[in-house]
Amino acid sequence: MVSLGCPKALVDSERILTRLRAEGYAISPDYSGADAVVVNTCGFLDSAKAESLEAIGEALAENGRVIVTGCLGAEEAYIRGAHPSVLAVTGPHQYEQVMDAVHDAVPPAPDPKIDLIPPPKDGEGVRLTPRHYAYLKISEGCNHACRFCIIPQMRGRLVSRPAGAVLREAERLVNAGVKELLVISQDTSAYGVDIRHGVSPWRDADWRAHITDLARGLGTLGAWVRLHYIYPYPHVDELVPLMAEGLVLPYLDIPFQHAAPNVLRAMRRPANDAKVLERIRAWRAICPQITLRSTFIVGFPGETQADFDYLLEWLEEAQLDRVGCFQYEDVAGAAANELPGHVRDEVKQDRWERFMATAQRISAAKLAAKVGQRLDVIVDQVDAEGATCRTEGDAPEIDGNLYIDQGFEGLAPGQVVTVEVDEAGKYDLWGRLL
């Protein structure tokens, strides 16, 4: 299995591998030992499409028998135009079609012992993350029509899982040793809208399919709970008191994308920037330790210099803790491609550099203010040189780390320990174990 793309695609890969394992298939660590290769692709940006095609080509060259799935699988003609010899192409989260393709390529050998084993429940299958954290996908698809995005075309409209099913999976994960649950979807704060926030049972009670109720339930499990991909609906304000109570981590991942009203309207995103700043101030008043992460796009069609300057001023006022930024690029099938006023590449590059310099300066100042503080951190990795950890404000692989380089020998991945911060960089911290 070759898995590309976002954490949501990683969960799809885990589910496919779990189904394969349940049917008696063994998973090869390399191309040469495999009877076939499944490539789970990403198709969101042209750069991601190119990476996916390269991965398919490598699998064909090394093995020759390749099944393609994932977001780029929604464009079968595009894939077969580059690689006509692939065995099958399926779209995102089409598990049954992937299994059918595997059966055709590598027919399963009947085994009465395996056939009698019931399929694993959610939370009991193969995981591709370290043992101490796991992604918990609560829904598929998205109901928004952002002009730069084609996710609704690839993954469809919002389809939420019942709250009871999500909570049972989370409970099984925690019982199996998971210390941190990372809640993901395309639009986490819209969870349950499509099923009218219907209720379902868990632990002798009925739980509503709503992100605040779900967060409260997850908070009873004793693990860190981190919320990703939160669209800034008004009811998101209800999550912050749960963070102040300690039920979920004080961490909000909100993709603001921009701040200038003109650009937000062109993107088809919420455009009340002043209200957002008021809400950020209110969140910090309720939960002073909250970490706010976001991503932005510079160079969107029609973005003027005044719009970009407005964005920088907004960023200075918002003082977000974790920030990523992308230069706009056309995506096949996206409505933004047809907008007037496309920004020249050299202008996009200049704006990206200025934006990241501003964000880096804010990050460095915020981290410097943590020197001398005592923080709880979760250990991700221990080697001969030290322990790599994360604070409550750092998600794996996308945010910074806290490093311990003395007295770390007794630590193990998944432990939560307390440190005193003694050094800060632009994105990372160093600390002393207490």
C-alpha positions in Angstrom: 0.0 0.0 0.0 1.3 3.5 -0.9 -0.7 6.2 0.9 -0.5 9.8 -0.2 -2.3 13.0 0.8 -4.0 14.2 3.9 -4.9 12.4 7.2 -8.4 11.7 5.8 -6.8 9.7 3.0 -4.6 7.9 5.6 -7.8 6.7 7.4 -9.1 5.4 4.1 -5.8 3.5 3.7 -6.1 2.1 7.2 -9.6 0.8 6.5 -8.6 -0.8 3.2 -5.6 -2.6 4.9 -7.9 -3.7 7.8 -10.3 -5.3 5.3 -7.4 -7.0 3.5 -6.0 -8.3 6.7 -9.4 -9.6 7.8 -9.6 -11.6 4.5 -6.2 -13.2 5.1 -4.0 -11.0 2.9 -0.5 -10.2 4.1 0.9 -6.8 3.6 4.3 -6.6 2.0 6.9 -4.0 3.2 8.2 -3.5 -0.4 7.3 -3.8 -4.0 9.2 -6.9 -4.8 7.4 -9.1 -2.2 3.9 -8.0 -3.3 1.5 -9.6 -5.7 -0.1 -6.2 -6.3 0.2 -2.6 -5.2 -2.7 -0.3 -4.0 -1.9 3.4 -4.5 -4.1 5.7 -2.5 -3.8 9.1 -4.3 -4.3 12.8 -3.7 -5.9 15.0 -6.3 -6.5 18.4 -4.6 -3.7 20.4 -6.3 -1.8 20.0 -9.5 1.3 19.4 -7.5 -0.5 16.6 -5.6 -1.7 15.1 -8.9 1.8 15.1 -10.2 3.1 13.3 -7.1 0.3 10.8 -7.4 1.1 10.0 -11.0 4.8 9.7 -10.1 3.9 7.2 -7.3 1.7 5.2 -9.7 4.6 5.1 -12.3 7.1 4.0 -9.7 4.7 1.2 -8.5 4.3 0.1 -12.1 8.0 0.1 -12.8 8.8 -1.8 -9.6 5.9 -4.2 -9.5 3.7 -3.9 -12.6 0.3 -4.7 -11.0 -1.2 -1.6 -9.6 -4.7 -0.7 -8.3 -5.4 3.1 -8.0 -7.8 4.6 -5.5 -8.3 7.9 -3.6 -9.2 11.4 -4.7 -7.4 11.3 -8.0 -9.2 8.1 -8.8 -12.3 10.2 -9.5 -10.4 11.2 -12.8 -10.0 7.7 -14.3 -9.3 9.0 -17.8 -6.6 11.3 -16.5 -4.9 8.4 -14.8 -5.2 6.0 -17.7 -4.0 8.7 -20.0 -0.6 8.7 -18.1 -0.6 5.0 -17.1 -2.9 2.9 -19.2 -1.8 -0.4 -17.7 -3.1 0.1 -14.2 -5.4 -2.8 -13.2 -8.3 -0.7 -11.8 -9.2 2.8 -10.8 -11.6 3.7 -8.0 -12.6 6.9 -6.3 -12.2 8.0 -2.7 -13.6 5.9 0.1 -14.9 3.2 -2.4 -13.7 0.4 -0.2 -15.9 -2.3 -1.8 -14.6 -1.5 -5.3 -11.0 -1.6 -4.0 -11.6 -5.0 -2.5 -13.2 -6.3 -5.8 -10.1 -5.1 -7.7 -7.8 -6.9 -5.2 -9.9 -10.0 -5.5 -9.5 -9.9 -9.3 -5.8 -9.3 -9.2 -4.9 -11.6 -6.3 -7.8 -14.1 -5.7 -8.1 -14.9 -2.0 -7.2 -18.5 -1.0 -10.1 -19.9 1.0 -9.2 -20.6 4.6 -11.9 -21.9 6.9 -10.1 -20.6 9.9 -10.0 -17.1 8.5 -13.5 -17.2 7.1 -14.9 -17.8 10.5 -13.2 -14.7 12.0 -15.7 -11.7 12.2 -14.5 -8.5 10.5 -12.8 -6.1 13.0 -14.8 -3.2 14.4 -13.9 0.5 13.8 -10.9 1.2 16.0 -9.6 -2.4 16.0 -8.0 -2.5 12.6 -4.7 -1.6 11.0 -3.3 1.8 11.9 -0.6 3.7 9.9 0.1 6.2 12.7 2.3 5.6 15.8 0.6 3.5 18.5 -0.1 6.5 20.8 -2.2 8.7 18.4 -4.9 8.0 15.9 -7.0 9.9 13.5 -10.8 9.7 14.1 -12.8 10.5 11.0 -16.3 11.6 11.8 -17.7 12.5 8.4 -17.0 12.5 4.7 -17.6 15.1 2.1 -18.5 18.8 2.3 -21.5 21.1 1.5 -19.5 24.2 0.8 -18.9 25.6 -2.7 -15.5 27.4 -2.2 -14.3 28.5 -5.6 -10.7 27.2 -5.1 -11.8 23.7 -4.0 -13.0 20.6 -5.7 -13.4 18.3 -2.6 -17.2 18.2 -2.9 -16.7 17.0 -6.5 -14.3 14.3 -5.4 -15.7 13.2 -2.1 -19.4 14.3 -2.4 -21.6 16.2 0.0 -21.4 15.8 3.8 -22.1 12.4 5.2 -21.8 12.2 9.0 -21.3 9.0 11.1 -23.7 8.5 14.0 -22.3 9.9 17.2 -22.5 6.5 19.0 -20.4 4.8 16.3 -17.7 7.5 16.5 -17.6 7.3 20.3 -17.4 3.5 20.3 -14.5 3.7 17.9 -12.8 6.3 20.0 -13.3 4.2 23.1 -11.8 1.1 21.4 -8.8 3.1 20.3 -8.2 4.5 23.8 -8.6 1.0 25.3 -5.9 -0.2 22.8 -3.4 2.3 24.1 -4.1 5.5 22.0 -3.3 8.6 24.0 -4.3 11.3 21.5 -7.4 11.4 19.2 -7.2 13.7 16.3 -10.7 14.5 15.1 -10.8 15.0 11.3 -13.3 15.5 8.4 -13.7 17.9 5.5 -15.8 20.2 7.7 -15.7 19.1 11.4 -18.0 21.9 12.7 -20.7 20.9 10.2 -20.8 17.4 11.7 -24.3 16.0 11.9 -26.1 18.6 9.8 -26.9 16.1 7.1 -28.6 13.7 9.6 -30.3 16.6 11.5 -28.1 16.0 14.5 -29.9 12.7 15.2 -29.2 10.8 18.4 -27.6 7.3 18.8 -26.7 5.3 21.9 -23.4 5.0 23.7 -22.8 4.0 27.3 -26.5 3.8 28.1 -27.2 7.3 26.9 -28.3 9.0 23.7 -25.7 11.2 22.0 -26.5 13.9 19.5 -24.5 14.1 16.3 -23.3 17.6 16.9 -19.6 18.6 17.3 -20.1 20.1 20.8 -21.9 17.0 22.1 -19.3 14.7 20.4 -16.4 16.7 21.9 -17.9 16.4 25.4 -18.3 12.7 24.9 -14.7 12.2 23.6 -13.5 14.3 26.6 -14.7 11.6 29.0 -12.2 9.0 27.6 -9.1 10.3 29.3 -7.1 10.9 26.1 -6.0 14.1 24.5 -8.7 15.2 22.0 -7.6 17.6 19.2 -10.1 19.2 16.8 -9.1 19.8 13.2 -10.7 21.5 10.2 -13.1 23.7 12.1 -15.1 26.0 9.9 -15.9 29.2 11.9 -19.7 28.7 12.4 -21.2 30.6 15.3 -21.7 27.4 17.4 -17.9 26.9 17.4 -17.9 29.4 20.3 -19.5 26.6 22.4 -16.3 24.5 22.0 -14.1 26.9 23.8 -15.6 26.4 27.3 -15.0 22.7 26.9 -11.3 23.5 26.3 -11.2 25.7 29.4 -12.7 22.8 31.3 -9.9 20.5 30.0 -12.3 18.1 28.2 -10.6 18.7 24.8 -7.2 20.3 24.0 -7.2 24.1 23.8 -6.5 24.0 20.1 -8.6 25.2 17.2 -7.6 24.5 13.6 -9.6 27.0 11.5 -8.8 27.5 7.8 -9.6 31.2 7.5 -8.0 31.3 4.0 -7.9 35.1 3.9 -9.1 38.3 5.7 -9.8 40.9 3.0 -13.6 41.0 2.5 -13.3 41.2 -1.3 -11.1 38.2 -1.5 -13.3 36.1 0.9 -16.4 36.9 -1.2 -14.6 35.9 -4.3 -13.6 32.7 -2.6 -17.2 32.2 -1.3 -16.0 32.2 2.3 -17.4 34.1 5.3 -16.4 37.7 4.9 -16.9 39.4 8.3 -13.3 39.8 9.4 -14.1 42.3 12.2 -16.5 39.8 13.8 -13.8 37.1 13.5 -11.3 39.2 15.4 -13.9 39.9 18.1 -14.5 36.1 18.4 -10.8 35.4 18.7 -10.6 37.9 21.6 -13.6 36.3 23.3 -12.0 32.8 22.9 -8.8 33.9 24.5 -10.7 35.6 27.3 -12.5 32.3 28.1 -9.4 30.0 27.5 -6.2 32.1 27.7 -4.0 29.0 26.8 -5.9 28.3 23.5 -3.7 27.7 20.4 -5.1 29.0 17.1 -3.8 27.4 13.9 -4.9 28.4 10.4 -4.0 28.3 6.7 -4.2 31.0 4.1 -4.0 31.5 0.4 -2.2 34.4 -1.2 -2.4 35.4 -4.9 -6.1 34.4 -5.3 -7.5 35.8 -8.6 -8.4 39.4 -8.1 -6.3 39.9 -4.9 -5.0 43.4 -5.0 -2.0 44.8 -3.2 -4.4 46.6 -0.9 -6.1 43.2 -0.2 -2.8 41.7 0.7 -1.8 44.6 2.9 -5.1 44.2 4.7 -4.4 40.5 5.3 -1.0 41.3 6.8 -2.6 43.9 9.1 -5.3 41.4 10.1 -2.6 38.8 10.9 -0.7 41.2 13.1 -3.9 41.9 15.0 -5.1 38.3 15.2 -1.7 37.0 16.5 -2.4 33.4 15.4 -0.1 30.8 17.0 0.4 28.4 14.1 0.1 29.6 10.5 0.6 28.0 7.1 0.3 29.6 3.7 -0.1 28.5 0.1 0.3 30.3 -3.2 -2.9 30.0 -5.2 -2.8 27.6 -8.1 -5.5 26.6 -10.6 -7.1 23.2 -9.9 -8.8 21.4 -12.7 -12.5 21.7 -12.3 -12.4 24.6 -9.7 -14.6 27.6 -10.3 -11.7 30.0 -9.4 -9.9 29.1 -12.7 -12.4 31.2 -14.6 -12.2 34.3 -12.4 -10.5 37.5 -13.8 -7.4 39.1 -12.4 -5.1 36.1 -12.0 -2.0 37.2 -10.1 1.5 36.9 -11.7 3.7 34.1 -10.2 6.4 36.5 -9.1 3.9 38.6 -7.2 2.5 35.5 -5.5 6.0 34.5 -4.5 6.7 37.9 -3.1 3.5 38.0 -1.1 4.0 34.5 0.2 7.5 35.4 1.4 6.2 38.6 3.2 3.3 36.7 4.7 5.5 33.9 6.0 8.1 36.4 7.4 5.3 38.0 9.4 3.9 34.7 10.6 7.3 33.5 11.6 8.0 36.7 13.6 4.7 36.2 15.5 5.4 32.6 16.1 8.9 33.3 17.5 7.6 36.0 19.9 4.8 33.7 21.1 7.2 30.8 21.7 9.8 33.1 23.4 7.0 34.0 25.9 6.8 30.4 26.9 10.3 30.2 28.3 10.1 29.5 32.0 6.6 28.1 31.8 5.7 24.5 32.8 3.9 22.6 30.1 2.5 19.1 29.6 3.9 17.4 26.5 3.3 14.0 24.8 6.4 12.0 23.8 6.4 11.1 20.1 9.9 9.6 19.7 13.0 8.8 21.7 16.4 8.1 20.3 20.0 8.4 21.4 20.1 12.2 21.1 16.9 13.0 23.0 13.1 12.9 23.1 10.9 14.6 20.5 7.6 15.8 22.1 4.6 18.0 21.4 2.8 20.4 23.6 -1.0 20.6 23.7 -0.7 23.3 21.0 1.1 21.2 18.5 -0.5 18.6 16.1 1.7 15.8 14.8 3.5 16.5 11.5 2.1 20.0 10.9 3.1 22.0 14.0 6.3 22.4 16.0 8.0 20.1 18.5 9.4 20.4 22.0 12.8 18.7 22.5 14.3 17.2 25.6 18.0 16.5 25.4 18.9 15.7 29.0 17.4 13.1 31.3 15.2 11.6 28.6 16.4 8.0 28.8 13.4 6.6 30.7 10.8 8.2 28.4 8.7 6.2 25.9 6.4 7.3 23.1 2.9 8.1 24.3 3.9 9.3 27.8 2.6 12.6 28.9 5.2 14.4 31.1 5.7 17.9 32.5 8.6 20.1 31.4 9.9 23.5 32.0 10.6 25.4 28.8 14.2 26.8 28.7 14.7 27.7 25.1 12.6 28.8 22.1 13.1 29.0 18.4 10.9 30.2 15.5 8.7 27.1 15.5 10.1 24.7 18.2 10.8 24.6 21.9 13.3 23.0 24.2 12.6 21.9 27.7 13.8 20.3 30.9 12.0 17.3 32.3 10.5 17.9 35.8 
